[in-house]
């Protein structure tokens, strides 16, 4: 069984790499470059994008009253997001050096680059910045939590989980009391030897 899980994990990693390569391959098609976390569009690409932009008034008026009324609820989440961001940064800064766990680089997860797109109006750009921050923050927090779980409680669950983090497949099998302590030590070493952020 462990070989099957390892084989499936390797196939999943290969598919994720293939998907990333496919997305990166779009840069030439849409005439932009991405280097050192910066996007640069060629002038003809920006000129090509602009006619697709929907004006701000048309965008808001076409949104529907319920969408407009629920927007403040979405944006109210900025308060808990900022608190979570600060808490995770402090937690990682204080605890990870003690456990000798490599820190998670926040900028690997929080990517804000969609505001460079000329076919988005101001509100769409703001929405994209917000979503890039919110989803990136949750992914960052999830990786910090995953490394913590790999260090302190590396046991698979008895039931299915909707989504598995990358460290999960190294965890001890649920109910395997005989190998738990050995697996736990092994997981601590695995998490301590994760690649360091640049």
N, C-alpha and C positions, 0 to 999 in steps of 0.2 A: 504493500500500500504506500509506504513512504516514497518509493521510486515513482509511482503513478503521480503523486502530488508534486514531486520535484519536476517530472516531465511536463505536467500541465503548467506549472509555474514558469518553466523555461519557455514554453510555447506562448504563454501570455506576455512575458517580457518581450519576446521577439515581435509579437503583434503590436505591442505598444510602441516599440521602436519604429516599426514599419509605418504606423499611423503618424507618428511625429515627423518622419521623413516625408510622408505624403503632404502633410500640412506645410512643411518647410519648402517643399517643391513649388508651392503656389507663388512664392516671392517673384520668380521670374515672370510668371504669367501676368501678375498684377503690378509689375514694375516697381518693386520696392526692395530695399535691402534692410537687413536687421543685423547690426553689429554692435557689440558692447552695449546691449540692451537699448539700443536706439534704432528707431525706424526712420528710413529716409525714402520718400517717394520721388520718383523722377517727375519732372515738371509736366510731362504729357499725361502721366497717371492722375495727377491732381486735376488737370483740365478735364480728363475723361470722367472722373468721379462727380464733379460738381453738378452736372445736369440731373443727377439722380437724387439730389438733396431735396427733402420735403421741408417746406418753410415751417417755421416755429408755430405760427398761428394755425396753419392747416393741420399740423401734427396734433396740437392740443385740442382743437375743435373736433377733430375726427376721432379722438380717443374714447369718447363716451363718458357720461357723467359719473358712473360708478368707478371707472378707472381714475378719474380726476379726484374723486372723493377718497379713494383708498391710498393714493400716493403718499399722503402724510404718514400713514401707518408704516409704509415701507421705509420711508426716510427716518422715521423715529428710531429705527433699529441702529442708527449710527451711534447712539449713546452706549448700548450694550456692546456693540462691536469695538468701540474705542476702549472700553473698560476691559473686554476680553483681550484685546491686543496688548494692552499695557500689562495685564496680569500674566499672560503667557511669556512675554519678553522677560519680565522680572523673574518668573518661576524658572525659566530656562537658564537665565544668568546666574541665579543663586544655586539651583540644584544640580544642573548637569555637570559642572566642574567637580562637584563632590562625588557624583556617581561615575565620573570619567566617561560620560556620554558626549560624543561630538554634538555641538549645537546645530540646530536647524537654521539655515540662512533664510530669513524672512523674505528677502527679495527674490528667492527662487519660487515663491508661491504667490506673492502679491505682485501681479504684473498689470500695470496700467499703461496701455498703449493704443487703445481704440480711439481716443480723442484726436488722433492724427488723421482720421479718415475724413476726407472732404465731403463725402456724401451724407454725413450725419449733421443734424442741426445742433444748436447749443444744448438743448434739453436732452437729446439723445446722447450727446457726448458726456454730459453730467451723469446720466443714467449708467453709461458704460464705465465711467470712472468708479461710481458707487458699486456696481456689480463686480468689477475687477477687484476692488478692495474687499468687499464682503466675502465673496467666494474664495479669493486668495487667502484671506485671513482664516477662514474656516479650514481650508486645506493645511495651512501652516500650523494651526492649533491641533489639527488632527495628527499631523506627523509628530509633533512634540508629545502628544498623548500616546501615540503608537510606540515611540521609543521608550517612554516611561513604562508602558504596559509590557514591552519586551524585556525590560530590566526587572520589574517587580512581579509580574503575574503572567508569564508566558504559557498560558494554558488555553487550548482551543475551546470553544463553546460546544455544548452538547447539541444544540440546534443550529439551524442555518442562520446566517447573518446576512443582511441585505448587501453589505459591502465590506470587503476585507482590505485591511491595510497591508503594505508590502512585507511587514515583519511577521504577520500572522502565521504564515505557512511553516515557519521554523518552530512554532510553539509546540509544547508537549500535548499529546492527545488527551482529551477529556477522559478522566477515570484511570489513566495510566500511572498509578501510585508508584510502581516499581521504578520507573525511569524519570519521574518528575524532577528530583533533585539534581540528577545528572543533566537533564535537559535544561533546567533553570540555569545552572552554571554555564552551560554551552551558550544559552541565549544572552547572558550577561556579556560574555566575551564577544559574541557577534555584534551586539549593539555598541560595545566599546570600540570596536574596530570598523565602524561605518566610516566612509570617506569624510574627511573634514571639509567644511565649506571654504572656498577660496577667500 
